[in-house]
Amino acid sequence: MLKFLLRLFVVLVVGTIVSTQVVNRAAEYLFDSITADYSYDAVRGQVFALRTALDPVPPAGRETYLETALRPHYGLELRLLQADEVVPTRGEITQLAAGRFLMRDDYRTYIAPLAGEPRQWLEIRLPADPPIVNWIVVVAYAFVILLLGLILLALWVWPMWRDLDALRQAALRMAQGDLAVRARSSRFSGLRHVSGAFNHMAERIAALIDNQRSLTNAVSHELRTPVARLSFELDMLRAEADPARRASLIGDMQGDVAELDAMVAELLVYARLERPPGGALAQEDVDVRDWLGEACAQHERDGARRGVALRVRPGGPARVRLQPRDMTRALGNLVQNAVRHARSQVEIALESHGQGGYALIVDDDGPGIDVADRQRLFEPFIRLDESRGRDTGGVGLGLAIVARIAANHGGAVQVLDSPLGGARFMLTWPEAPAPA
């Protein structure tokens, strides 16, 4: 802290000196005419009296008269100058022609012409400032600088340094793995917004790490089953001599490998969709009718195989702005999920929602979802009861991907009761502004 304080103190001293000189020079330049008039009015009476007293005296006797009759009664420095000792400038010649006297040396010296020949001038000098005045000015400046620099500056630096040190300690603890640490600062602190930004970053990092840790644990758990099956099937394959049985085991192993491949593909998609808050999302205008129609067409075969009819409900906006690839993936996951659990029908609709937003709705007539399970349904690798379990297919990431896509669009996805009797998945997002 001492080094920081000394640096600020040096900057303060240099700034004070420079600013004082700049202000003095600026004041002299801007108010020179006012100062000149004030100085002229202040001494013109004394100049008039001195000239009135000296003009009748012959030039040769003026020095004696000045010494005996005038100097003892004036605190001013009075001196006679000969004609060649004063060379007026053009501006001073103009002043003399107007009946004024000359002012020099920052208005501390005044020169007035005297009558008679040879030409003489009377020089009047204001008394010099006593030495004590200069010392008083120096001491006053030193006192002000020391007061501001070492006391007030220290009082200002200490809370800031304390908050900076607390922020540093929090960063060190976080680097050592303490993700729960937060920077604390007074609500009057000038670094409160910095501490707030650090805490926001810490919360974001903690959430990401917790999410990655949970995802890693879930992935490990999910991989254990197909890997164990593959290991068991390999052991059986080595011991099996019947060709038909060996072919059946190989088919089972291929199914497990396909399950692993699907899980890796879903994980890659889920990881790709991780986006920092406020990240740019390239959105485009899409035709709603064509977009929903293509989604139905892609899943009609699966629906027909399961005896489920897919239908796009008419109405709603003709065009919407969205990220086509991601939102198409979300729509596909929702439709696939609905077809997997519906009894006979699935309806898809896109409607206006809220103030300038949209709602993508997928209804099914399946068994529905309990209210207590609806929120955790969008967590990775979450499966509910048998009606929506492993035997119906999927790796447990489809709805988690939908939730992440909705969040990237600034929206959300929720589960409601469907008018068809099953579950309604509704993905809502606000309308994005059109590109300039």
C-alpha positions, 0 to 999 in steps of 0.5 A: 500500500505504501508504494501505491500511496507514494506514487499517488502522492507524487502524481498529486504534487506534480499535478498541483504544481503544473495546474497552479502554473497553468491557472496563473498563466491563464488568469494573467492572459485572460484578465490582463486588461482588468489587472492593468486598469486596476493597477493604473487606478491604484497608483495614478493619484500618487503619480499625479502628486509626484509629477505635480511636485517635480515638474516645477523643479529644474531638471538639474535640481530634481534629484536633490529635491527628490532625495530631501523632500519626497523619498522620506515620505513615500514607501515607494522606490523613486528614481529619476531616469534620463531620456535615453534610459527609457525606450517606449514601445509602440503600445507605450507611445500610444499610452503616452499620447493619451496622457497615461504613464507606462506600466512594466514588470507585471505592474510593479514599475511605473514610469511617468514623463516629467516636464522640461528639457532635457527630458527626464522620467520618474520611475516608481517601483512598488516595494518588494514583498518581504522575504517572509511572504515567500516563505509563508507561501512555500509553507502554505503550499507545503501544508496543503500538499501534505494535508491533501497528499498524506492525510486525505489521500491516505484516507481515500486510498486505505478503503480502496486498498482494503477492497483491492486486497480483499478482491485479491485474496478472493481471487487467490482462494478461488484459484486454489479451488474455493468456488464458494468464495465471494469478494465483499466490499462496503456499499460505499466503496468505489470498487463495489461494481468491480467486486460485483463483477467478480462475484458474478464471474465467480458464480458463473464459473462455479455454475459451469464447473458444477454443471460440468462435474454433474455432467461428467458424473452422469456420463460416467454413470450412463457409460457404465451400463453399455460398457458393462454389457459389451464386456459381458457380451465379449466374454460370452462371445469367446465362449460361444460356439454356436454360430447363430448365438454368436451372430445374436451376440454380435448384433447385441454388441452392435446395438450397444456401440450404436447407443454409445455413438448416439450418446457421444453425438448428443454430448457433443451437441449439448457441449456446443450449445453452451453459450455465455450469457449475452453471446451473439446468436445468428438468427434468420427469418423462416417460413413457419408452415414449411419449417413445421411441415418438414419436422412432421415429415421427418417423424411421420415414419416413426409415428406410423410405426408406432400408430401415432398421427402427426398434425400441424395446427393451423394459424399463428404467424407466417414467419419468425426469426430464430437460429434455424439449425438449433431451433430445428434440433429443438423442434425435432427433439420435442416431436420425437419425444412426443411420438415416443410417448403418445398413444395415437396423436401429436399436434404441433403449433407455433403461436404468438406469445406475450409482447412480440414473442413466440411459443412453439407447442408440441402436444401428445395424448400420452400418460403425461408428466407429474407436476413434481417431475416437470422441472427436473425433466430438462436436466441431463440424463434424467429419466422418469417412470416406465412410461418415459424410461429407457425402454422407449429409447433415447440417451436422456439428453434430448430435453436438456438440449431443448432447454439449452437452445431455448436459453440461447434464444433468451427464452425457456421451455416448460411442461404443461397439461395438454388438451389432448390429455398428455403432456404439452411442451411449450418453448417460448422466446422473444422476437429478435430485432431484425438486422440493420 
